[in-house]
């Protein structure tokens, strides 16, 4: 019994795997896969009082300790707009 053999004998008959090109990837596509960059947080400041903001434990927003506004984070993008900010009405937590 003879078995047709098309895979051996000529080395690699498979097409060369294409190396993925990074030239078409925008920085936004890379950042969208990351959580908020700590370095980004360092440079973010409350637009109302210019104080640094801190990320909420659940990552859903950035809170300003000065005016206690909470800026929402949408798709890992902080929305640093006073009009979009929520006012934190909860009592200040003890440190
Ligand atoms: Zn503020």
PDB file of the backbone (N, CA, C, O) and the ligand in Angstrom, with CONECT records:
HET     ZN  A 101       1
ATOM      1  N   UNK A   1       0.856  -1.199   0.000  1.00  0.00           N
ATOM      2  CA  UNK A   1       0.000   0.000   0.000  1.00  0.00           C
ATOM      3  C   UNK A   1       0.890   1.246   0.000  1.00  0.00           C
ATOM      4  O   UNK A   1       1.796   1.392   0.820  1.00  0.00           O
ATOM      5  N   UNK A   2       0.606   2.106  -0.919  1.00  0.00           N
ATOM      6  CA  UNK A   2       1.404   3.316  -1.021  1.00  0.00           C
ATOM      7  C   UNK A   2       0.614   4.522  -0.547  1.00  0.00           C
ATOM      8  O   UNK A   2      -0.547   4.710  -0.911  1.00  0.00           O
ATOM      9  N   UNK A   3       1.253   5.316   0.255  1.00  0.00           N
ATOM     10  CA  UNK A   3       0.564   6.509   0.755  1.00  0.00           C
ATOM     11  C   UNK A   3       1.137   7.736   0.075  1.00  0.00           C
ATOM     12  O   UNK A   3       2.345   7.968   0.126  1.00  0.00           O
ATOM     13  N   UNK A   4       0.294   8.515  -0.554  1.00  0.00           N
ATOM     14  CA  UNK A   4       0.814   9.754  -1.156  1.00  0.00           C
ATOM     15  C   UNK A   4       1.400  10.653  -0.082  1.00  0.00           C
ATOM     16  O   UNK A   4       0.804  10.874   0.972  1.00  0.00           O
ATOM     17  N   UNK A   5       2.580  11.161  -0.382  1.00  0.00           N
ATOM     18  CA  UNK A   5       3.254  11.987   0.620  1.00  0.00           C
ATOM     19  C   UNK A   5       3.561  13.337   0.013  1.00  0.00           C
ATOM     20  O   UNK A   5       4.480  13.469  -0.796  1.00  0.00           O
ATOM     21  N   UNK A   6       2.806  14.326   0.395  1.00  0.00           N
ATOM     22  CA  UNK A   6       2.985  15.659  -0.171  1.00  0.00           C
ATOM     23  C   UNK A   6       3.721  16.606   0.782  1.00  0.00           C
ATOM     24  O   UNK A   6       4.072  17.729   0.421  1.00  0.00           O
ATOM     25  N   UNK A   7       3.942  16.125   1.993  1.00  0.00           N
ATOM     26  CA  UNK A   7       4.485  17.067   2.973  1.00  0.00           C
ATOM     27  C   UNK A   7       5.987  16.947   3.142  1.00  0.00           C
ATOM     28  O   UNK A   7       6.648  17.904   3.547  1.00  0.00           O
ATOM     29  N   UNK A   8       6.545  15.751   2.826  1.00  0.00           N
ATOM     30  CA  UNK A   8       7.982  15.589   3.009  1.00  0.00           C
ATOM     31  C   UNK A   8       8.715  15.657   1.683  1.00  0.00           C
ATOM     32  O   UNK A   8       8.123  15.452   0.623  1.00  0.00           O
ATOM     33  N   UNK A   9       9.992  15.943   1.748  1.00  0.00           N
ATOM     34  CA  UNK A   9      10.783  15.881   0.541  1.00  0.00           C
ATOM     35  C   UNK A   9      11.242  17.216   0.031  1.00  0.00           C
ATOM     36  O   UNK A   9      12.254  17.293  -0.665  1.00  0.00           O
ATOM     37  N   UNK A  10      10.554  18.235   0.345  1.00  0.00           N
ATOM     38  CA  UNK A  10      10.934  19.549  -0.180  1.00  0.00           C
ATOM     39  C   UNK A  10      11.202  20.563   0.935  1.00  0.00           C
ATOM     40  O   UNK A  10      11.130  21.773   0.722  1.00  0.00           O
ATOM     41  N   UNK A  11      11.506  20.056   2.100  1.00  0.00           N
ATOM     42  CA  UNK A  11      11.769  20.987   3.194  1.00  0.00           C
ATOM     43  C   UNK A  11      10.488  21.688   3.588  1.00  0.00           C
ATOM     44  O   UNK A  11       9.449  21.061   3.798  1.00  0.00           O
ATOM     45  N   UNK A  12      10.581  22.945   3.680  1.00  0.00           N
ATOM     46  CA  UNK A  12       9.425  23.719   4.103  1.00  0.00           C
ATOM     47  C   UNK A  12       8.606  24.144   2.904  1.00  0.00           C
ATOM     48  O   UNK A  12       9.031  24.970   2.096  1.00  0.00           O
ATOM     49  N   UNK A  13       7.427  23.565   2.804  1.00  0.00           N
ATOM     50  CA  UNK A  13       6.518  23.998   1.749  1.00  0.00           C
ATOM     51  C   UNK A  13       5.502  24.998   2.281  1.00  0.00           C
ATOM     52  O   UNK A  13       4.659  25.509   1.544  1.00  0.00           O
ATOM     53  N   UNK A  14       5.600  25.257   3.553  1.00  0.00           N
ATOM     54  CA  UNK A  14       4.626  26.185   4.142  1.00  0.00           C
ATOM     55  C   UNK A  14       5.040  27.627   3.872  1.00  0.00           C
ATOM     56  O   UNK A  14       6.227  27.937   3.768  1.00  0.00           O
ATOM     57  N   UNK A  15       4.069  28.481   3.764  1.00  0.00           N
ATOM     58  CA  UNK A  15       4.412  29.910   3.599  1.00  0.00           C
ATOM     59  C   UNK A  15       5.097  30.434   4.853  1.00  0.00           C
ATOM     60  O   UNK A  15       4.778  30.026   5.970  1.00  0.00           O
ATOM     61  N   UNK A  16       6.027  31.328   4.652  1.00  0.00           N
ATOM     62  CA  UNK A  16       6.726  31.898   5.788  1.00  0.00           C
ATOM     63  C   UNK A  16       5.756  32.682   6.666  1.00  0.00           C
ATOM     64  O   UNK A  16       4.958  33.477   6.169  1.00  0.00           O
ATOM     65  N   UNK A  17       5.830  32.459   7.933  1.00  0.00           N
ATOM     66  CA  UNK A  17       4.946  33.261   8.809  1.00  0.00           C
ATOM     67  C   UNK A  17       5.326  34.725   8.745  1.00  0.00           C
ATOM     68  O   UNK A  17       6.498  35.093   8.818  1.00  0.00           O
ATOM     69  N   UNK A  18       4.309  35.542   8.608  1.00  0.00           N
ATOM     70  CA  UNK A  18       4.560  36.972   8.504  1.00  0.00           C
ATOM     71  C   UNK A  18       4.800  37.558   9.882  1.00  0.00           C
ATOM     72  O   UNK A  18       4.018  37.348  10.809  1.00  0.00           O
ATOM     73  N   UNK A  19       5.877  38.284   9.998  1.00  0.00           N
ATOM     74  CA  UNK A  19       6.131  38.971  11.265  1.00  0.00           C
ATOM     75  C   UNK A  19       5.110  40.084  11.426  1.00  0.00           C
ATOM     76  O   UNK A  19       4.871  40.859  10.501  1.00  0.00           O
ATOM     77  N   UNK A  20       4.519  40.156  12.588  1.00  0.00           N
ATOM     78  CA  UNK A  20       3.535  41.227  12.786  1.00  0.00           C
ATOM     79  C   UNK A  20       4.198  42.594  12.725  1.00  0.00           C
ATOM     80  O   UNK A  20       5.233  42.835  13.346  1.00  0.00           O
ATOM     81  N   UNK A  21       3.592  43.454  11.981  1.00  0.00           N
ATOM     82  CA  UNK A  21       4.151  44.795  11.832  1.00  0.00           C
ATOM     83  C   UNK A  21       3.581  45.718  12.890  1.00  0.00           C
ATOM     84  O   UNK A  21       2.372  45.736  13.121  1.00  0.00           O
ATOM     85  N   UNK A  22       4.431  46.468  13.521  1.00  0.00           N
ATOM     86  CA  UNK A  22       3.989  47.399  14.556  1.00  0.00           C
ATOM     87  C   UNK A  22       3.766  48.801  14.012  1.00  0.00           C
ATOM     88  O   UNK A  22       3.329  49.698  14.733  1.00  0.00           O
ATOM     89  N   UNK A  23       4.070  48.977  12.734  1.00  0.00           N
ATOM     90  CA  UNK A  23       4.007  50.337  12.209  1.00  0.00           C
ATOM     91  C   UNK A  23       2.579  50.840  12.127  1.00  0.00           C
ATOM     92  O   UNK A  23       2.342  52.047  12.177  1.00  0.00           O
ATOM     93  N   UNK A  24       1.624  49.928  12.003  1.00  0.00           N
ATOM     94  CA  UNK A  24       0.243  50.369  11.854  1.00  0.00           C
ATOM     95  C   UNK A  24      -0.492  50.502  13.178  1.00  0.00           C
ATOM     96  O   UNK A  24      -1.664  50.876  13.211  1.00  0.00           O
ATOM     97  N   UNK A  25       0.201  50.194  14.270  1.00  0.00           N
ATOM     98  CA  UNK A  25      -0.462  50.253  15.572  1.00  0.00           C
ATOM     99  C   UNK A  25      -0.330  51.651  16.141  1.00  0.00           C
ATOM    100  O   UNK A  25       0.775  52.172  16.294  1.00  0.00           O
ATOM    101  N   UNK A  26      -1.440  52.239  16.445  1.00  0.00           N
ATOM    102  CA  UNK A  26      -1.393  53.575  17.025  1.00  0.00           C
ATOM    103  C   UNK A  26      -1.127  53.482  18.517  1.00  0.00           C
ATOM    104  O   UNK A  26      -1.475  52.485  19.150  1.00  0.00           O
ATOM    105  N   UNK A  27      -0.519  54.504  19.080  1.00  0.00           N
ATOM    106  CA  UNK A  27      -0.287  54.503  20.534  1.00  0.00           C
ATOM    107  C   UNK A  27      -1.565  54.310  21.323  1.00  0.00           C
ATOM    108  O   UNK A  27      -1.545  53.729  22.408  1.00  0.00           O
ATOM    109  N   UNK A  28      -2.673  54.791  20.791  1.00  0.00           N
ATOM    110  CA  UNK A  28      -3.939  54.645  21.503  1.00  0.00           C
ATOM    111  C   UNK A  28      -4.305  53.183  21.661  1.00  0.00           C
ATOM    112  O   UNK A  28      -4.842  52.781  22.693  1.00  0.00           O
ATOM    113  N   UNK A  29      -4.017  52.387  20.646  1.00  0.00           N
ATOM    114  CA  UNK A  29      -4.360  50.979  20.712  1.00  0.00           C
ATOM    115  C   UNK A  29      -3.554  50.282  21.793  1.00  0.00           C
ATOM    116  O   UNK A  29      -4.039  49.357  22.444  1.00  0.00           O
ATOM    117  N   UNK A  30      -2.323  50.731  21.979  1.00  0.00           N
ATOM    118  CA  UNK A  30      -1.496  50.142  23.021  1.00  0.00           C
ATOM    119  C   UNK A  30      -1.998  50.581  24.388  1.00  0.00           C
ATOM    120  O   UNK A  30      -2.111  49.763  25.301  1.00  0.00           O
ATOM    121  N   UNK A  31      -2.295  51.853  24.532  1.00  0.00           N
ATOM    122  CA  UNK A  31      -2.720  52.352  25.830  1.00  0.00           C
ATOM    123  C   UNK A  31      -4.069  51.774  26.230  1.00  0.00           C
ATOM    124  O   UNK A  31      -4.352  51.626  27.419  1.00  0.00           O
ATOM    125  N   UNK A  32      -4.902  51.445  25.250  1.00  0.00           N
ATOM    126  CA  UNK A  32      -6.228  50.958  25.604  1.00  0.00           C
ATOM    127  C   UNK A  32      -6.158  49.599  26.281  1.00  0.00           C
ATOM    128  O   UNK A  32      -7.111  49.178  26.937  1.00  0.00           O
ATOM    129  N   UNK A  33      -5.035  48.916  26.126  1.00  0.00           N
ATOM    130  CA  UNK A  33      -4.905  47.614  26.764  1.00  0.00           C
ATOM    131  C   UNK A  33      -4.307  47.730  28.161  1.00  0.00           C
ATOM    132  O   UNK A  33      -4.189  46.730  28.869  1.00  0.00           O
ATOM    133  N   UNK A  34      -3.936  48.915  28.556  1.00  0.00           N
ATOM    134  CA  UNK A  34      -3.305  49.087  29.851  1.00  0.00           C
ATOM    135  C   UNK A  34      -4.275  49.746  30.817  1.00  0.00           C
ATOM    136  O   UNK A  34      -5.204  50.444  30.410  1.00  0.00           O
ATOM    137  N   UNK A  35      -4.045  49.513  32.094  1.00  0.00           N
ATOM    138  CA  UNK A  35      -4.747  50.315  33.073  1.00  0.00           C
ATOM    139  C   UNK A  35      -4.042  51.667  33.145  1.00  0.00           C
ATOM    140  O   UNK A  35      -3.037  51.901  32.473  1.00  0.00           O
ATOM    141  N   UNK A  36      -4.578  52.522  33.952  1.00  0.00           N
ATOM    142  CA  UNK A  36      -4.028  53.869  33.999  1.00  0.00           C
ATOM    143  C   UNK A  36      -2.557  53.854  34.397  1.00  0.00           C
ATOM    144  O   UNK A  36      -2.145  53.167  35.332  1.00  0.00           O
ATOM    145  N   UNK A  37      -1.806  54.614  33.675  1.00  0.00           N
ATOM    146  CA  UNK A  37      -0.372  54.687  33.913  1.00  0.00           C
ATOM    147  C   UNK A  37      -0.098  55.536  35.153  1.00  0.00           C
ATOM    148  O   UNK A  37      -0.570  56.669  35.246  1.00  0.00           O
ATOM    149  N   UNK A  38       0.658  54.996  36.099  1.00  0.00           N
ATOM    150  CA  UNK A  38       0.990  55.803  37.287  1.00  0.00           C
ATOM    151  C   UNK A  38       1.660  57.116  36.933  1.00  0.00           C
ATOM    152  O   UNK A  38       1.474  58.122  37.617  1.00  0.00           O
ATOM    153  N   UNK A  39       2.443  57.105  35.858  1.00  0.00           N
ATOM    154  CA  UNK A  39       3.102  58.350  35.449  1.00  0.00           C
ATOM    155  C   UNK A  39       2.081  59.365  34.952  1.00  0.00           C
ATOM    156  O   UNK A  39       2.242  60.574  35.113  1.00  0.00           O
ATOM    157  N   UNK A  40       1.018  58.829  34.338  1.00  0.00           N
ATOM    158  CA  UNK A  40      -0.035  59.729  33.882  1.00  0.00           C
ATOM    159  C   UNK A  40      -0.724  60.355  35.086  1.00  0.00           C
ATOM    160  O   UNK A  40      -1.040  61.544  35.084  1.00  0.00           O
ATOM    161  N   UNK A  41      -0.952  59.553  36.101  1.00  0.00           N
ATOM    162  CA  UNK A  41      -1.602  60.064  37.301  1.00  0.00           C
ATOM    163  C   UNK A  41      -0.777  61.172  37.954  1.00  0.00           C
ATOM    164  O   UNK A  41      -1.316  62.116  38.532  1.00  0.00           O
ATOM    165  N   UNK A  42       0.540  61.030  37.846  1.00  0.00           N
ATOM    166  CA  UNK A  42       1.397  62.027  38.479  1.00  0.00           C
ATOM    167  C   UNK A  42       1.227  63.396  37.856  1.00  0.00           C
ATOM    168  O   UNK A  42       1.341  64.416  38.535  1.00  0.00           O
ATOM    169  N   UNK A  43       0.957  63.417  36.574  1.00  0.00           N
ATOM    170  CA  UNK A  43       0.874  64.704  35.899  1.00  0.00           C
ATOM    171  C   UNK A  43      -0.549  65.240  35.852  1.00  0.00           C
ATOM    172  O   UNK A  43      -0.774  66.401  35.509  1.00  0.00           O
ATOM    173  N   UNK A  44      -1.506  64.387  36.199  1.00  0.00           N
ATOM    174  CA  UNK A  44      -2.881  64.861  36.195  1.00  0.00           C
ATOM    175  C   UNK A  44      -3.145  65.709  37.428  1.00  0.00           C
ATOM    176  O   UNK A  44      -2.680  65.406  38.527  1.00  0.00           O
ATOM    177  N   UNK A  45      -3.884  66.748  37.223  1.00  0.00           N
ATOM    178  CA  UNK A  45      -4.241  67.610  38.345  1.00  0.00           C
ATOM    179  C   UNK A  45      -5.683  68.059  38.174  1.00  0.00           C
ATOM    180  O   UNK A  45      -6.210  68.150  37.066  1.00  0.00           O
ATOM    181  N   UNK A  46      -6.285  68.330  39.296  1.00  0.00           N
ATOM    182  CA  UNK A  46      -7.659  68.810  39.270  1.00  0.00           C
ATOM    183  C   UNK A  46      -7.719  70.143  38.529  1.00  0.00           C
ATOM    184  O   UNK A  46      -6.981  71.068  38.871  1.00  0.00           O
ATOM    185  N   UNK A  47      -8.573  70.259  37.531  1.00  0.00           N
ATOM    186  CA  UNK A  47      -8.650  71.522  36.783  1.00  0.00           C
ATOM    187  C   UNK A  47      -9.254  72.650  37.604  1.00  0.00           C
ATOM    188  O   UNK A  47      -9.117  73.822  37.254  1.00  0.00           O
ATOM    189  N   UNK A  48      -9.921  72.296  38.695  1.00  0.00           N
ATOM    190  CA  UNK A  48     -10.548  73.335  39.513  1.00  0.00           C
ATOM    191  C   UNK A  48      -9.567  73.957  40.481  1.00  0.00           C
ATOM    192  O   UNK A  48      -9.515  75.179  40.619  1.00  0.00           O
ATOM    193  N   UNK A  49      -8.788  73.124  41.153  1.00  0.00           N
ATOM    194  CA  UNK A  49      -7.911  73.668  42.189  1.00  0.00           C
ATOM    195  C   UNK A  49      -6.450  73.294  41.973  1.00  0.00           C
ATOM    196  O   UNK A  49      -5.596  73.640  42.789  1.00  0.00           O
ATOM    197  N   UNK A  50      -6.159  72.599  40.895  1.00  0.00           N
ATOM    198  CA  UNK A  50      -4.773  72.290  40.502  1.00  0.00           C
ATOM    199  C   UNK A  50      -4.058  71.349  41.466  1.00  0.00           C
ATOM    200  O   UNK A  50      -2.833  71.231  41.417  1.00  0.00           O
ATOM    201  N   UNK A  51      -4.784  70.697  42.315  1.00  0.00           N
ATOM    202  CA  UNK A  51      -4.168  69.728  43.208  1.00  0.00           C
ATOM    203  C   UNK A  51      -4.116  68.369  42.522  1.00  0.00           C
ATOM    204  O   UNK A  51      -4.932  68.074  41.649  1.00  0.00           O
ATOM    205  N   UNK A  52      -3.146  67.539  42.923  1.00  0.00           N
ATOM    206  CA  UNK A  52      -3.076  66.202  42.328  1.00  0.00           C
ATOM    207  C   UNK A  52      -4.299  65.383  42.697  1.00  0.00           C
ATOM    208  O   UNK A  52      -4.906  65.568  43.752  1.00  0.00           O
ATOM    209  N   UNK A  53      -4.641  64.473  41.798  1.00  0.00           N
ATOM    210  CA  UNK A  53      -5.796  63.611  42.031  1.00  0.00           C
ATOM    211  C   UNK A  53      -5.305  62.199  42.325  1.00  0.00           C
ATOM    212  O   UNK A  53      -4.186  61.827  41.971  1.00  0.00           O
ATOM    213  N   UNK A  54      -6.159  61.425  42.975  1.00  0.00           N
ATOM    214  CA  UNK A  54      -5.794  60.053  43.286  1.00  0.00           C
ATOM    215  C   UNK A  54      -6.854  59.109  42.724  1.00  0.00           C
ATOM    216  O   UNK A  54      -8.046  59.416  42.697  1.00  0.00           O
ATOM    217  N   UNK A  55      -6.377  57.962  42.284  1.00  0.00           N
ATOM    218  CA  UNK A  55      -7.270  56.986  41.662  1.00  0.00           C
ATOM    219  C   UNK A  55      -8.112  56.312  42.724  1.00  0.00           C
ATOM    220  O   UNK A  55      -7.610  55.924  43.779  1.00  0.00           O
ATOM    221  N   UNK A  56      -9.398  56.175  42.437  1.00  0.00           N
ATOM    222  CA  UNK A  56     -10.272  55.445  43.349  1.00  0.00           C
ATOM    223  C   UNK A  56      -9.860  53.975  43.389  1.00  0.00           C
ATOM    224  O   UNK A  56      -9.315  53.456  42.415  1.00  0.00           O
ATOM    225  N   UNK A  57     -10.118  53.308  44.503  1.00  0.00           N
ATOM    226  CA  UNK A  57      -9.699  51.899  44.629  1.00  0.00           C
ATOM    227  C   UNK A  57     -10.257  51.010  43.525  1.00  0.00           C
ATOM    228  O   UNK A  57      -9.601  50.055  43.108  1.00  0.00           O
ATOM    229  N   UNK A  58     -11.439  51.309  43.055  1.00  0.00           N
ATOM    230  CA  UNK A  58     -12.018  50.465  41.999  1.00  0.00           C
ATOM    231  C   UNK A  58     -11.649  50.951  40.610  1.00  0.00           C
ATOM    232  O   UNK A  58     -12.072  50.362  39.615  1.00  0.00           O
ATOM    233  N   UNK A  59     -10.861  52.027  40.527  1.00  0.00           N
ATOM    234  CA  UNK A  59     -10.387  52.506  39.232  1.00  0.00           C
ATOM    235  C   UNK A  59     -11.433  53.215  38.403  1.00  0.00           C
ATOM    236  O   UNK A  59     -11.211  53.485  37.223  1.00  0.00           O
ATOM    237  N   UNK A  60     -12.577  53.521  39.006  1.00  0.00           N
ATOM    238  CA  UNK A  60     -13.658  54.113  38.218  1.00  0.00           C
ATOM    239  C   UNK A  60     -13.573  55.621  38.128  1.00  0.00           C
ATOM    240  O   UNK A  60     -14.336  56.250  37.394  1.00  0.00           O
ATOM    241  N   UNK A  61     -12.649  56.201  38.873  1.00  0.00           N
ATOM    242  CA  UNK A  61     -12.583  57.648  38.839  1.00  0.00           C
ATOM    243  C   UNK A  61     -11.339  58.159  39.534  1.00  0.00           C
ATOM    244  O   UNK A  61     -10.597  57.410  40.169  1.00  0.00           O
ATOM    245  N   UNK A  62     -11.135  59.460  39.395  1.00  0.00           N
ATOM    246  CA  UNK A  62     -10.003  60.118  40.034  1.00  0.00           C
ATOM    247  C   UNK A  62     -10.559  61.159  40.990  1.00  0.00           C
ATOM    248  O   UNK A  62     -11.381  61.990  40.605  1.00  0.00           O
ATOM    249  N   UNK A  63     -10.119  61.112  42.207  1.00  0.00           N
ATOM    250  CA  UNK A  63     -10.658  62.007  43.205  1.00  0.00           C
ATOM    251  C   UNK A  63      -9.665  63.083  43.574  1.00  0.00           C
ATOM    252  O   UNK A  63      -8.480  62.821  43.782  1.00  0.00           O
ATOM    253  N   UNK A  64     -10.164  64.283  43.651  1.00  0.00           N
ATOM    254  CA  UNK A  64      -9.349  65.404  44.097  1.00  0.00           C
ATOM    255  C   UNK A  64      -9.547  65.579  45.597  1.00  0.00           C
ATOM    256  O   UNK A  64     -10.672  65.694  46.083  1.00  0.00           O
ATOM    257  N   UNK A  65      -8.451  65.596  46.306  1.00  0.00           N
ATOM    258  CA  UNK A  65      -8.553  65.763  47.754  1.00  0.00           C
ATOM    259  C   UNK A  65      -8.840  67.206  48.142  1.00  0.00           C
ATOM    260  O   UNK A  65      -9.283  67.482  49.257  1.00  0.00           O
ATOM    261  N   UNK A  66      -8.589  68.114  47.225  1.00  0.00           N
ATOM    262  CA  UNK A  66      -8.801  69.521  47.543  1.00  0.00           C
ATOM    263  C   UNK A  66     -10.276  69.888  47.532  1.00  0.00           C
ATOM    264  O   UNK A  66     -10.812  70.340  48.544  1.00  0.00           O
ATOM    265  N   UNK A  67     -10.934  69.697  46.393  1.00  0.00           N
ATOM    266  CA  UNK A  67     -12.330  70.093  46.269  1.00  0.00           C
ATOM    267  C   UNK A  67     -13.260  68.889  46.328  1.00  0.00           C
ATOM    268  O   UNK A  67     -14.482  69.034  46.274  1.00  0.00           O
ATOM    269  N   UNK A  68     -12.673  67.694  46.439  1.00  0.00           N
ATOM    270  CA  UNK A  68     -13.416  66.444  46.587  1.00  0.00           C
ATOM    271  C   UNK A  68     -14.321  66.174  45.392  1.00  0.00           C
ATOM    272  O   UNK A  68     -15.372  65.548  45.528  1.00  0.00           O
ATOM    273  N   UNK A  69     -13.916  66.641  44.249  1.00  0.00           N
ATOM    274  CA  UNK A  69     -14.597  66.236  43.029  1.00  0.00           C
ATOM    275  C   UNK A  69     -14.056  64.875  42.613  1.00  0.00           C
ATOM    276  O   UNK A  69     -12.909  64.529  42.895  1.00  0.00           O
ATOM    277  N   UNK A  70     -14.904  64.118  41.941  1.00  0.00           N
ATOM    278  CA  UNK A  70     -14.472  62.836  41.394  1.00  0.00           C
ATOM    279  C   UNK A  70     -14.626  62.893  39.882  1.00  0.00           C
ATOM    280  O   UNK A  70     -15.723  63.070  39.351  1.00  0.00           O
ATOM    281  N   UNK A  71     -13.497  62.737  39.210  1.00  0.00           N
ATOM    282  CA  UNK A  71     -13.497  62.769  37.753  1.00  0.00           C
ATOM    283  C   UNK A  71     -13.620  61.348  37.231  1.00  0.00           C
ATOM    284  O   UNK A  71     -12.816  60.488  37.590  1.00  0.00           O
ATOM    285  N   UNK A  72     -14.608  61.089  36.393  1.00  0.00           N
ATOM    286  CA  UNK A  72     -14.810  59.716  35.915  1.00  0.00           C
ATOM    287  C   UNK A  72     -13.702  59.258  34.987  1.00  0.00           C
ATOM    288  O   UNK A  72     -13.079  60.065  34.297  1.00  0.00           O
ATOM    289  N   UNK A  73     -13.463  57.947  34.976  1.00  0.00           N
ATOM    290  CA  UNK A  73     -12.515  57.344  34.046  1.00  0.00           C
ATOM    291  C   UNK A  73     -13.325  56.505  33.057  1.00  0.00           C
ATOM    292  O   UNK A  73     -13.975  55.529  33.433  1.00  0.00           O
ATOM    293  N   UNK A  74     -13.272  56.904  31.799  1.00  0.00           N
ATOM    294  CA  UNK A  74     -14.041  56.232  30.768  1.00  0.00           C
ATOM    295  C   UNK A  74     -13.079  55.538  29.816  1.00  0.00           C
ATOM    296  O   UNK A  74     -12.250  56.184  29.175  1.00  0.00           O
ATOM    297  N   UNK A  75     -13.197  54.222  29.729  1.00  0.00           N
ATOM    298  CA  UNK A  75     -12.299  53.450  28.855  1.00  0.00           C
ATOM    299  C   UNK A  75     -10.834  53.748  29.165  1.00  0.00           C
ATOM    300  O   UNK A  75     -10.017  53.914  28.259  1.00  0.00           O
ATOM    301  N   UNK A  76     -10.517  53.813  30.448  1.00  0.00           N
ATOM    302  CA  UNK A  76      -9.151  54.090  30.910  1.00  0.00           C
ATOM    303  C   UNK A  76      -8.680  55.495  30.577  1.00  0.00           C
ATOM    304  O   UNK A  76      -7.494  55.801  30.696  1.00  0.00           O
ATOM    305  N   UNK A  77      -9.597  56.342  30.165  1.00  0.00           N
ATOM    306  CA  UNK A  77      -9.230  57.730  29.882  1.00  0.00           C
ATOM    307  C   UNK A  77      -9.862  58.607  30.956  1.00  0.00           C
ATOM    308  O   UNK A  77     -11.087  58.672  31.069  1.00  0.00           O
ATOM    309  N   UNK A  78      -9.040  59.272  31.734  1.00  0.00           N
ATOM    310  CA  UNK A  78      -9.609  60.166  32.738  1.00  0.00           C
ATOM    311  C   UNK A  78     -10.251  61.388  32.098  1.00  0.00           C
ATOM    312  O   UNK A  78      -9.670  62.033  31.225  1.00  0.00           O
ATOM    313  N   UNK A  79     -11.450  61.689  32.547  1.00  0.00           N
ATOM    314  CA  UNK A  79     -12.161  62.851  32.018  1.00  0.00           C
ATOM    315  C   UNK A  79     -11.981  63.992  33.014  1.00  0.00           C
ATOM    316  O   UNK A  79     -12.713  64.115  33.995  1.00  0.00           O
ATOM    317  N   UNK A  80     -10.983  64.818  32.726  1.00  0.00           N
ATOM    318  CA  UNK A  80     -10.641  65.893  33.661  1.00  0.00           C
ATOM    319  C   UNK A  80     -11.415  67.158  33.307  1.00  0.00           C
ATOM    320  O   UNK A  80     -10.833  68.167  32.909  1.00  0.00           O
ATOM    321  N   UNK A  81     -12.716  67.088  33.455  1.00  0.00           N
ATOM    322  CA  UNK A  81     -13.572  68.225  33.150  1.00  0.00           C
ATOM    323  C   UNK A  81     -14.414  68.539  34.378  1.00  0.00           C
ATOM    324  O   UNK A  81     -15.049  67.654  34.952  1.00  0.00           O
ATOM    325  N   UNK A  82     -14.414  69.780  34.764  1.00  0.00           N
ATOM    326  CA  UNK A  82     -15.181  70.166  35.946  1.00  0.00           C
ATOM    327  C   UNK A  82     -16.658  69.846  35.736  1.00  0.00           C
ATOM    328  O   UNK A  82     -17.348  69.407  36.656  1.00  0.00           O
ATOM    329  N   UNK A  83     -17.126  70.071  34.525  1.00  0.00           N
ATOM    330  CA  UNK A  83     -18.543  69.811  34.248  1.00  0.00           C
ATOM    331  C   UNK A  83     -18.907  68.339  34.367  1.00  0.00           C
ATOM    332  O   UNK A  83     -20.057  67.999  34.648  1.00  0.00           O
ATOM    333  N   UNK A  84     -17.918  67.458  34.151  1.00  0.00           N
ATOM    334  CA  UNK A  84     -18.182  66.030  34.205  1.00  0.00           C
ATOM    335  C   UNK A  84     -17.932  65.447  35.590  1.00  0.00           C
ATOM    336  O   UNK A  84     -18.261  64.290  35.852  1.00  0.00           O
ATOM    337  N   UNK A  85     -17.359  66.238  36.460  1.00  0.00           N
ATOM    338  CA  UNK A  85     -16.963  65.718  37.765  1.00  0.00           C
ATOM    339  C   UNK A  85     -18.173  65.523  38.663  1.00  0.00           C
ATOM    340  O   UNK A  85     -19.171  66.238  38.579  1.00  0.00           O
ATOM    341  N   UNK A  86     -18.040  64.526  39.524  1.00  0.00           N
ATOM    342  CA  UNK A  86     -19.050  64.291  40.538  1.00  0.00           C
ATOM    343  C   UNK A  86     -18.544  64.867  41.847  1.00  0.00           C
ATOM    344  O   UNK A  86     -17.339  64.911  42.099  1.00  0.00           O
ATOM    345  N   UNK A  87     -19.460  65.299  42.661  1.00  0.00           N
ATOM    346  CA  UNK A  87     -19.057  65.816  43.962  1.00  0.00           C
ATOM    347  C   UNK A  87     -19.122  64.682  44.972  1.00  0.00           C
ATOM    348  O   UNK A  87     -20.154  64.032  45.134  1.00  0.00           O
ATOM    349  N   UNK A  88     -18.013  64.460  45.639  1.00  0.00           N
ATOM    350  CA  UNK A  88     -17.977  63.412  46.650  1.00  0.00           C
ATOM    351  C   UNK A  88     -18.675  63.929  47.898  1.00  0.00           C
ATOM    352  O   UNK A  88     -18.161  64.816  48.580  1.00  0.00           O
ATOM    353  N   UNK A  89     -19.830  63.383  48.194  1.00  0.00           N
ATOM    354  CA  UNK A  89     -20.630  63.888  49.314  1.00  0.00           C
ATOM    355  C   UNK A  89     -20.456  63.040  50.560  1.00  0.00           C
ATOM    356  O   UNK A  89     -21.004  63.348  51.619  1.00  0.00           O
ATOM    357  N   UNK A  90     -19.677  61.956  50.420  1.00  0.00           N
ATOM    358  CA  UNK A  90     -19.487  61.108  51.594  1.00  0.00           C
ATOM    359  C   UNK A  90     -18.580  61.807  52.598  1.00  0.00           C
ATOM    360  O   UNK A  90     -17.728  62.605  52.208  1.00  0.00           O
ATOM    361  N   UNK A  91     -18.750  61.523  53.864  1.00  0.00           N
ATOM    362  CA  UNK A  91     -17.880  62.133  54.869  1.00  0.00           C
ATOM    363  C   UNK A  91     -16.440  61.734  54.666  1.00  0.00           C
ATOM    364  O   UNK A  91     -16.149  60.616  54.240  1.00  0.00           O
ATOM    365  N   UNK A  92     -15.562  62.625  54.963  1.00  0.00           N
ATOM    366  CA  UNK A  92     -14.152  62.363  54.753  1.00  0.00           C
ATOM    367  C   UNK A  92     -13.694  61.180  55.623  1.00  0.00           C
ATOM    368  O   UNK A  92     -13.957  61.123  56.824  1.00  0.00           O
ATOM    369  N   UNK A  93     -13.013  60.262  54.978  1.00  0.00           N
ATOM    370  CA  UNK A  93     -12.573  59.080  55.716  1.00  0.00           C
ATOM    371  C   UNK A  93     -11.384  59.427  56.597  1.00  0.00           C
ATOM    372  O   UNK A  93     -10.507  60.195  56.202  1.00  0.00           O
ATOM    373  N   UNK A  94     -11.364  58.860  57.784  1.00  0.00           N
ATOM    374  CA  UNK A  94     -10.189  59.090  58.630  1.00  0.00           C
ATOM    375  C   UNK A  94      -8.957  58.413  58.037  1.00  0.00           C
ATOM    376  O   UNK A  94      -9.036  57.325  57.468  1.00  0.00           O
ATOM    377  N   UNK A  95      -7.835  59.076  58.182  1.00  0.00           N
ATOM    378  CA  UNK A  95      -6.594  58.536  57.643  1.00  0.00           C
ATOM    379  C   UNK A  95      -6.018  57.492  58.564  1.00  0.00           C
ATOM    380  O   UNK A  95      -4.966  56.923  58.271  1.00  0.00           O
TER     381      UNK A  95
HETATM  382 ZN    ZN A 101      -9.941  69.966  43.050  1.00  0.00          ZN
END
